Amino acid sequence: QVQLVESGGGLVQAGESLTLSCAASGNIFGIAAMGWYRQAPGKQRELVATMTNGGTINYADSVKGRITISRNNAKNTVYLQMNSLKPEDTAVYYCWTYIPLGTYWGRGTQLTVSS
């Protein structure tokens, strides 16, 4: 089993910055990629950013230039630095990882951006 635990969500005002963290534990040998998805009320879950072990990064168009994903492989942790937050960034943010055994999700952390 793989456990992903997110932290760092909360309530912020538009224009502010926030960093989310996600720590992976358990049977995590061979992590190939980690990243973040989000789901706003009434919408489908969507990709925010992912990063492979090789350093390949993929960002959603809606967050390019405002969000930076990074990883600490020694700590099996992935971070999401978010700047210039907008009300439309309000969502539950889910940590995601892909290993040879499969795909795993965290329980999510709520981010609310007030206008």
Backbone bond lengths (Angstrom), bond angles and torsions (degrees), N, CA, C in turn:
res aa  C-N    CA-C-N  psi(-1)  N-CA   C-N-CA  omega(-1)  CA-C   N-CA-C  phi
1 Q - - - 1.454 - - 1.517 110.17 -
2 V 1.316 114.10 152.33 1.456 122.03 178.35 1.516 108.41 -123.22
3 Q 1.306 115.53 133.51 1.460 120.23 176.55 1.529 109.18 -114.79
4 L 1.326 114.33 135.78 1.458 121.50 176.11 1.520 107.43 -123.66
5 V 1.313 116.50 124.85 1.458 120.91 -177.81 1.520 109.22 -122.36
6 E 1.333 114.24 115.85 1.461 120.40 179.90 1.525 110.71 -90.38
7 S 1.323 115.26 154.53 1.459 121.22 173.59 1.520 108.79 -153.25
8 G 1.327 115.14 160.91 1.456 120.22 174.25 1.510 115.90 108.06
9 G 1.317 118.22 -5.05 1.454 119.44 178.54 1.517 111.64 -71.09
10 G 1.325 116.52 174.07 1.451 120.65 178.73 1.508 111.97 160.78
11 L 1.317 114.43 -161.02 1.467 122.26 -179.84 1.521 108.97 -109.98
12 V 1.324 116.24 123.63 1.467 121.38 178.51 1.526 108.76 -133.60
13 Q 1.319 115.10 166.12 1.457 119.88 176.34 1.519 110.17 -95.37
14 A 1.293 115.46 155.47 1.459 120.85 178.07 1.525 110.09 -54.87
15 G 1.315 115.10 137.16 1.449 120.80 -179.82 1.517 114.55 94.88
16 E 1.313 115.91 -15.79 1.467 119.96 -179.72 1.525 110.95 -81.43
17 S 1.337 113.99 175.17 1.459 121.28 -179.01 1.522 110.45 -119.90
18 L 1.329 114.94 158.13 1.462 120.50 -179.04 1.521 107.57 -158.54
19 T 1.331 115.95 147.79 1.455 121.02 175.49 1.521 110.11 -121.76
20 L 1.318 115.47 127.65 1.454 121.92 174.15 1.525 108.95 -98.10
21 S 1.325 115.23 146.53 1.464 120.75 177.34 1.512 109.28 -127.05
22 C 1.322 115.71 151.77 1.460 121.10 177.27 1.516 108.24 -144.64
23 A 1.325 115.44 123.90 1.461 120.76 179.42 1.524 109.27 -109.38
24 A 1.313 115.64 131.35 1.456 122.01 178.52 1.524 110.01 -100.75
25 S 1.331 115.61 141.89 1.453 120.51 177.16 1.520 109.42 -148.25
26 G 1.324 115.29 170.72 1.454 119.97 -179.07 1.512 111.37 97.75
27 N 1.320 116.83 -143.53 1.457 122.69 -177.15 1.520 109.71 -83.79
28 I 1.328 115.62 72.82 1.462 121.13 -171.10 1.519 112.53 -105.59
29 F 1.308 117.10 17.29 1.456 119.15 179.20 1.520 109.78 -61.72
30 G 1.310 114.90 129.01 1.452 119.08 175.50 1.514 115.50 84.96
31 I 1.333 117.10 28.11 1.470 118.79 176.29 1.528 109.01 -55.82
32 A 1.317 116.64 127.44 1.452 120.92 -179.13 1.516 112.21 -100.06
33 A 1.320 116.11 -29.16 1.457 119.91 -179.11 1.520 109.60 -159.52
34 M 1.312 116.04 153.66 1.460 122.69 173.14 1.519 107.67 -137.86
35 G 1.326 114.81 159.32 1.450 116.49 179.93 1.507 112.96 -179.89
36 W 1.321 114.09 -165.17 1.456 122.15 -175.28 1.522 111.11 -135.77
37 Y 1.312 114.61 139.27 1.451 123.49 169.78 1.523 107.17 -124.34
38 R 1.315 116.10 166.23 1.460 119.76 176.08 1.510 110.77 -143.76
39 Q 1.335 114.12 156.12 1.461 119.94 178.26 1.515 108.98 -138.65
40 A 1.324 114.79 115.63 1.448 121.22 177.06 1.525 109.19 -87.62
41 P 1.323 117.55 158.05 1.474 120.46 -179.86 1.521 111.75 -54.80
42 G 1.304 116.40 128.73 1.448 121.51 177.65 1.511 115.32 76.94
43 K 1.321 117.44 5.87 1.465 120.89 -178.74 1.521 110.82 -121.98
44 Q 1.315 114.82 164.49 1.454 120.33 177.59 1.531 110.33 -78.67
45 R 1.314 114.82 156.19 1.452 120.03 175.34 1.528 108.78 -65.41
46 E 1.328 115.94 136.64 1.450 120.18 -177.70 1.524 110.97 -133.08
47 L 1.313 114.40 153.75 1.458 120.55 178.22 1.519 110.74 -69.03
48 V 1.326 115.97 138.92 1.467 121.59 172.08 1.531 108.47 -106.81
49 A 1.334 115.76 -56.95 1.466 120.13 -179.84 1.517 109.75 -163.38
50 T 1.315 116.27 143.92 1.457 121.82 175.01 1.518 109.12 -135.17
51 M 1.326 114.95 157.34 1.460 120.75 -178.76 1.516 108.56 -144.74
52 T 1.330 116.76 124.93 1.454 120.72 178.79 1.522 110.74 -84.31
53 N 1.327 114.95 169.12 1.459 119.10 176.29 1.518 111.53 -60.88
54 G 1.296 115.42 -29.68 1.451 119.18 -179.83 1.511 113.95 -80.02
55 G 1.344 116.17 -2.90 1.459 119.80 177.42 1.519 114.76 95.19
56 T 1.321 117.14 3.19 1.468 119.11 177.54 1.518 109.54 -73.04
57 I 1.329 115.81 127.73 1.467 121.65 -175.96 1.518 109.54 -116.77
58 N 1.314 114.02 141.49 1.455 121.29 177.36 1.528 107.80 -129.75
59 Y 1.328 116.66 124.16 1.455 122.17 177.82 1.512 110.33 -115.32
60 A 1.324 115.70 146.89 1.453 119.65 169.50 1.531 108.71 -68.28
61 D 1.298 116.50 146.25 1.466 120.41 -178.98 1.529 111.10 -59.29
62 S 1.320 115.81 -32.44 1.459 120.02 -175.27 1.526 113.48 -70.27
63 V 1.334 117.35 -14.67 1.468 119.89 -176.88 1.524 112.86 -118.13
64 K 1.314 117.72 -5.20 1.463 120.01 -178.66 1.516 110.79 -57.28
65 G 1.317 115.13 133.84 1.452 121.11 179.75 1.514 113.87 89.98
66 R 1.331 117.58 -14.33 1.470 121.33 -179.45 1.524 112.78 -115.84
67 I 1.320 116.28 -19.61 1.462 120.27 -172.76 1.522 109.51 -126.80
68 T 1.338 115.01 139.71 1.454 121.63 177.97 1.515 109.75 -127.82
69 I 1.320 115.69 127.59 1.456 120.93 175.95 1.528 108.64 -99.82
70 S 1.319 115.62 142.88 1.464 120.14 176.84 1.517 108.93 -147.74
71 R 1.312 115.36 162.17 1.460 120.36 -179.18 1.521 110.49 -135.13
72 N 1.324 114.88 148.25 1.460 122.29 168.42 1.519 105.04 -115.91
73 N 1.307 116.25 96.58 1.459 120.14 -174.29 1.523 112.09 -64.49
74 A 1.318 117.05 -31.76 1.463 120.34 179.64 1.525 111.06 -64.64
75 K 1.332 115.66 -30.25 1.464 120.61 -179.59 1.520 112.49 -103.26
76 N 1.332 116.89 3.17 1.474 120.97 -177.84 1.525 110.74 50.31
77 T 1.311 114.71 46.27 1.455 121.08 -176.53 1.519 110.02 -125.48
78 V 1.316 115.15 143.34 1.454 121.35 175.51 1.528 108.50 -124.08
79 Y 1.331 115.00 142.87 1.454 121.47 -177.04 1.529 110.11 -121.69
80 L 1.325 114.41 154.26 1.460 120.21 175.22 1.520 107.30 -133.70
81 Q 1.327 115.72 104.25 1.456 121.88 178.17 1.525 107.71 -89.01
82 M 1.317 115.63 120.10 1.468 120.35 -176.29 1.521 109.81 -118.42
83 N 1.302 116.54 125.12 1.461 123.00 179.46 1.529 110.07 -117.42
84 S 1.311 114.79 162.76 1.477 120.72 177.10 1.526 110.72 48.23
85 L 1.305 116.14 50.18 1.459 120.46 -176.03 1.516 111.53 -63.15
86 K 1.327 115.30 145.67 1.457 122.92 -178.55 1.533 109.17 -120.88
87 P 1.313 117.61 156.10 1.476 119.27 176.70 1.529 112.43 -54.87
88 E 1.325 117.32 -32.47 1.459 119.71 179.96 1.524 113.37 -72.60
89 D 1.324 117.10 -4.89 1.457 120.43 172.76 1.526 111.52 -83.09
90 T 1.315 116.83 -6.43 1.461 121.12 178.50 1.526 110.09 -60.72
91 A 1.324 116.00 124.65 1.463 121.13 -176.52 1.527 108.81 -178.08
92 V 1.315 114.35 170.49 1.458 120.21 166.30 1.526 106.69 -89.80
93 Y 1.307 115.85 126.48 1.462 121.53 -178.25 1.528 109.50 -101.15
94 Y 1.326 114.16 126.21 1.455 120.85 -176.72 1.527 110.58 -111.56
95 C 1.312 114.47 132.65 1.453 120.33 172.64 1.530 108.76 -80.03
96 W 1.317 116.31 146.94 1.464 122.25 -175.29 1.515 108.99 -139.80
97 T 1.331 115.77 143.62 1.445 119.10 173.24 1.513 110.61 -144.22
98 Y 1.319 115.56 149.76 1.460 121.46 176.98 1.519 108.38 -121.65
99 I 1.347 115.12 124.25 1.454 121.33 174.24 1.527 106.99 -129.80
100 P 1.320 118.83 168.43 1.461 118.32 -179.09 1.524 114.52 -55.94
101 L 1.342 116.75 -25.67 1.461 119.41 179.30 1.523 112.54 -76.19
102 G 1.310 117.25 -17.11 1.454 119.10 -179.93 1.508 113.58 146.45
103 T 1.343 114.22 -167.36 1.450 122.36 -179.55 1.522 109.44 -106.73
104 Y 1.332 116.29 137.53 1.450 120.40 -178.09 1.529 110.48 -129.79
105 W 1.338 113.56 152.71 1.464 120.95 -177.72 1.518 110.40 -127.87
106 G 1.329 116.14 147.04 1.442 121.16 168.68 1.517 109.81 -81.20
107 R 1.328 115.78 177.76 1.458 120.21 -178.79 1.521 112.01 -83.15
108 G 1.307 117.04 -14.19 1.454 120.55 176.65 1.518 113.60 99.68
109 T 1.311 115.17 153.09 1.461 122.13 174.67 1.520 108.25 -134.60
110 Q 1.316 116.06 134.47 1.461 121.41 -175.36 1.518 111.10 -81.80
111 L 1.317 115.74 130.92 1.460 121.89 170.88 1.521 107.36 -119.92
112 T 1.320 115.83 125.21 1.453 121.51 176.97 1.512 108.78 -121.57
113 V 1.334 115.46 125.05 1.466 121.20 -179.93 1.521 107.56 -112.53
114 S 1.316 115.72 116.39 1.465 120.32 -179.79 1.527 110.46 -90.67
115 S 1.313 115.22 149.26 1.467 119.94 -178.20 1.516 111.69 -89.56
